[in-house]
Amino acid sequence: MKHELKICPLGFKALSSSKRNFDYRINDRDFHFGDRLIFSEYNMTTEKFTGKRVVKFINRVQPISGIMPPYVILHLSDFSPRRI
């Protein structure tokens, strides 16, 4: 499945340079292993998209118990994981 997500400039820079390989999100989209995430940089000051995008794939969805709403840590990679 494909998910299009907003991300702030600082987070975008970290993801696009591969300095960060995870994202912390509310699991309101039913994220799964192998899903493709398209992160679009969003400037909250101007309330506009910058046009920059980066594609990542979910390697693992790690639930965080005891937190409402249900947050998850999405472990990401640059390549689509193989389904066995």
Contacts in CASP RR format, 6 or more apart in sequence:
PFRMAT RR
TARGET T0000
AUTHOR 0000-0000-0000
METHOD contacts of the structure
MODEL  1
MKHELKICPLGFKALSSSKRNFDYRINDRDFHFGDRLIFSEYNMTTEKFT
GKRVVKFINRVQPISGIMPPYVILHLSDFSPRRI
1 32 0 8 1.000
1 35 0 8 1.000
1 36 0 8 1.000
2 35 0 8 1.000
2 36 0 8 1.000
2 37 0 8 1.000
2 38 0 8 1.000
3 29 0 8 1.000
3 31 0 8 1.000
3 35 0 8 1.000
3 36 0 8 1.000
3 37 0 8 1.000
3 38 0 8 1.000
4 38 0 8 1.000
4 40 0 8 1.000
5 23 0 8 1.000
5 25 0 8 1.000
5 37 0 8 1.000
5 38 0 8 1.000
5 39 0 8 1.000
5 40 0 8 1.000
6 39 0 8 1.000
6 40 0 8 1.000
6 42 0 8 1.000
6 49 0 8 1.000
7 15 0 8 1.000
7 23 0 8 1.000
7 39 0 8 1.000
7 40 0 8 1.000
7 41 0 8 1.000
7 42 0 8 1.000
8 41 0 8 1.000
8 42 0 8 1.000
8 44 0 8 1.000
9 41 0 8 1.000
9 43 0 8 1.000
9 50 0 8 1.000
11 20 0 8 1.000
12 39 0 8 1.000
12 41 0 8 1.000
12 52 0 8 1.000
12 54 0 8 1.000
13 19 0 8 1.000
14 20 0 8 1.000
15 23 0 8 1.000
15 39 0 8 1.000
15 54 0 8 1.000
15 56 0 8 1.000
15 76 0 8 1.000
16 52 0 8 1.000
16 54 0 8 1.000
18 78 0 8 1.000
21 75 0 8 1.000
21 76 0 8 1.000
21 77 0 8 1.000
22 73 0 8 1.000
22 74 0 8 1.000
22 75 0 8 1.000
22 76 0 8 1.000
23 37 0 8 1.000
23 39 0 8 1.000
23 56 0 8 1.000
23 73 0 8 1.000
23 74 0 8 1.000
23 76 0 8 1.000
24 71 0 8 1.000
24 72 0 8 1.000
24 73 0 8 1.000
24 74 0 8 1.000
25 31 0 8 1.000
25 71 0 8 1.000
25 72 0 8 1.000
25 74 0 8 1.000
26 69 0 8 1.000
26 70 0 8 1.000
26 71 0 8 1.000
26 72 0 8 1.000
27 61 0 8 1.000
27 63 0 8 1.000
27 69 0 8 1.000
27 70 0 8 1.000
27 71 0 8 1.000
27 72 0 8 1.000
28 69 0 8 1.000
31 58 0 8 1.000
31 61 0 8 1.000
31 72 0 8 1.000
31 74 0 8 1.000
32 58 0 8 1.000
32 61 0 8 1.000
33 58 0 8 1.000
33 59 0 8 1.000
33 60 0 8 1.000
33 61 0 8 1.000
33 81 0 8 1.000
33 83 0 8 1.000
34 57 0 8 1.000
34 58 0 8 1.000
34 59 0 8 1.000
34 80 0 8 1.000
34 81 0 8 1.000
34 83 0 8 1.000
35 57 0 8 1.000
35 58 0 8 1.000
36 55 0 8 1.000
36 56 0 8 1.000
36 57 0 8 1.000
36 80 0 8 1.000
37 55 0 8 1.000
37 56 0 8 1.000
37 57 0 8 1.000
37 58 0 8 1.000
37 74 0 8 1.000
37 76 0 8 1.000
38 53 0 8 1.000
38 54 0 8 1.000
38 55 0 8 1.000
39 53 0 8 1.000
39 54 0 8 1.000
39 55 0 8 1.000
39 56 0 8 1.000
40 49 0 8 1.000
40 51 0 8 1.000
40 52 0 8 1.000
40 53 0 8 1.000
41 49 0 8 1.000
41 50 0 8 1.000
41 51 0 8 1.000
41 52 0 8 1.000
41 53 0 8 1.000
42 48 0 8 1.000
42 49 0 8 1.000
42 50 0 8 1.000
43 49 0 8 1.000
43 50 0 8 1.000
55 78 0 8 1.000
56 76 0 8 1.000
56 77 0 8 1.000
56 78 0 8 1.000
57 76 0 8 1.000
57 77 0 8 1.000
57 78 0 8 1.000
57 79 0 8 1.000
57 80 0 8 1.000
57 81 0 8 1.000
58 74 0 8 1.000
58 75 0 8 1.000
58 76 0 8 1.000
58 81 0 8 1.000
59 75 0 8 1.000
59 76 0 8 1.000
59 77 0 8 1.000
59 81 0 8 1.000
60 74 0 8 1.000
60 75 0 8 1.000
61 72 0 8 1.000
61 73 0 8 1.000
61 74 0 8 1.000
61 75 0 8 1.000
62 72 0 8 1.000
62 73 0 8 1.000
62 74 0 8 1.000
62 75 0 8 1.000
63 70 0 8 1.000
63 72 0 8 1.000
64 70 0 8 1.000
64 71 0 8 1.000
64 72 0 8 1.000
64 73 0 8 1.000
END
